């Protein structure tokens, strides 16, 4: 049975995926309606959708799969917060030096400016870059 922290984490990921969906879902009723169009075998109530969004309940695996397919995300990410995709490895026969990328002048300038930021702001930028990098692994397509 999922812990409260797992349910809250699922709710946060669900909200993130809903924000990215083409059809904006802003209420539990809208979520229930749209979900039920895609999962008519076992429809949910707006109350169940509200529990998903508030982090007091987490759907079953089959419902998570329906949500993931609908929202175009990895079901592993939606369920556990991890990507099920592997990072691409360097081409066969390429040495580590070949795989190394030389920074451009613009990238060096960006790095110089990043180093001048306060520690707090630098951590914000690093967190943003990490999240955007993760998004590329999590979102399908």
C-alpha positions, 0 to 999 in steps of 0.5 A: 500500500502506498505511503502518504509521501508516495501518494503526495509525490504521485499527485505532484507528478500528475499535476505536472503532466496535466499542466503539459496536456493539450486540454487544460484540466483544472478541476477534479470533475474535468479530470474524472470526465476526461479519464472516463472517456479513456478508461470506460471499463472502470470509471472514476468519480470526481471524488476519486480524481480529487483524492488523486490530485490531493495526494490522499489516494493513488490509482491502480496500475491499470489506471496509471497506465491509462493516465500515462498513455493519455498524458503522453508520459512514461507510466514508470515516471508517473507511478514511481517518479523514475524514467524507464528510458535509458540514456543514449550511449556514445557510438560504438568505437568512439573513445571518451575523448571523441564523445567529449563536446567542446563548449562554444564561446556562447556557452563559455560566456554563460558559464562565466555569468553563472559563476558570478551568481550567488550560491542560491541563484546558481542552485536555482539554475542548476535545478532548472537545468536538471528538471529540463533534462529530466523532462526530455527523458520523461515525456514521450515523443 
